[in-house]
Amino acid sequence: MLGTVGVICLLVLAALLAWQLTCCWRFARLFTPPDVPPASESELPHVVVVLPIRGADPSLASCLRGLLNQDYPRYEIRIIIDSLEDPAWSLVQDVAHGPHVQVSALHARRETCSLKTSALLQAISSLDKSCQVVALIDADVVPYRGWLRDLVLPLVNPQVGATTGIRWFMPRTATWGSLVRYLWNAAASVQMYALHIPWGGSLALRVDLFRRSDLLQKWAVSLWEDTGCYRTIRDLGLQLRFVPAATMINQETTDLKSCFRFIRRQMLNVRLYHGSWPAILANGFAAALALTTSLTLTAIGLATGDTSAAALFLGGLGLYGAGMAASLVWVERHIQRMADERGEATIPVSWKALCAVPLTHLVYFACLASACVLGKVRWRGITYEFEGPWTVRMRRYRPYRTRKVVDQGASVI
C-alpha cells in the first residue's frame, strides 16, 4: 500500500515538474528578440499613462523621473494621489513637473471597489478623444527610458488588444520575506504567461476596449483591474501580448508577514477574476500533498530500516527540487542579461535562497488555502469586504499614514 502511494506521489511530482519545465521553456523563448522592424514615429499611438498612488513607495521618486524621461513621441501622464494628506503628495509636487503631466487628488472614492480602481476610473473618465492607448503603471515600478515604447509597440497590430510587462523581484537585502517573495514570483511569472494573466503594474490597453465592452463598469465594482481584463480581451477576439522587454525589476525588501499578505492577495485576485483558478488550486494542492506524503514516506522508510524505499523517495524529492531550481536559474539568466543590456544594476541571488525553498512552499500553500476562504482583505491600510468578484464594499476610508519602519527600502503593503 505504501509503495503504491509512494509511486503515485512520485508520478505527481514528475508531472508537476514536467509542466513547470515546459512553461519555463516557453517563457524563456519570449526573451529571444523577434525579427520585427521598428515602427515609425507616426505609427505609434497617443498614450495616456495613469499612475495611481496611495502611500509613498520607496521607489516613487525614481518611478516619476523614469516616466518624465520616456523615449516616446506622444504621451501624457496622469497621476491620481489618494488624498492631499498622503505622504506622497509633497514628493510628487517636487518631482513631477511638465506640460504633459497632470496631478490630481482622488475625489471620486467609490465604496464598491478598491481605491486603486477608483483612481483609474477617475483618470480614464476624462480622456481626450485623441488618446488611443491607456498605459497603467504602479508606484513601485521604475520604468527605463524605452519602457513605454516597448510596451505599446505591439499595439500597432490591430489584433492585439492589450500588452503586459513582467514583474521580477531582485531584493537588495536577502531577508526571509524577500527571498520567499522572489522565489514565489519567479514561479508565478512563468505561470502567468502560460495562463494569460496580465499584470497591472505595467499594462497597456486600447481605449477602444472601454467603448466596446463593460470593462469600466466591472472595474467600478471590483478590487483589481488587471487579472479580470483578459476575459474581456479574449471575448472581443483580441490578443493579450506579453512583452519581455518590459520586464520590471523591483529591488525592494519585505518581511515574512508582509510577504504572506502580498502573496495571499495575488491568489485572491486570481480566485475572484480569472478562469485559471481551479487549475492553480489543483496544481498547488497536488504539489503540497505529494511533497508532504513523499517526506512522510521517506521518514517511515528510515524509521523501519527500509533504506531502499527511503532512498527512492528522497531521490525523487531531490530530482524535483533540482529541476525546479534549474528552471529558476534558467529564467533568471535571461532576466539578468536583459537588465544588463538596459544598463540596470543587478543583484545576484543570495545563497540563502536555497534555504528559503521549503519556507516558500509552506507560505505559498498557506496563502493558497487562506485565499480559498477569505471574505475580506486589507490593502494599504484599507479593509475591503466581498461576497463575490462584483460585490465589494470598502469598510471605512482613512488617509494613508506613513509607517514607522527601519528599512526605508521596504515595500508598501
Beta strands, then each sheet from edge to edge (+ up, - down):
strand 1: 47-53
strand 2: 75-81
strand 3: 101-105
strand 4: 133-137
strand 5: 160-169
strand 6: 202-206
strand 7: 239-250
strand 8: 376-379
strand 9: 382-386
strand 10: 392-394
sheet 1: 3+ 2+ 1+ 4+ 6- 5+ 7+
sheet 2: 8+ 9- 10+
end
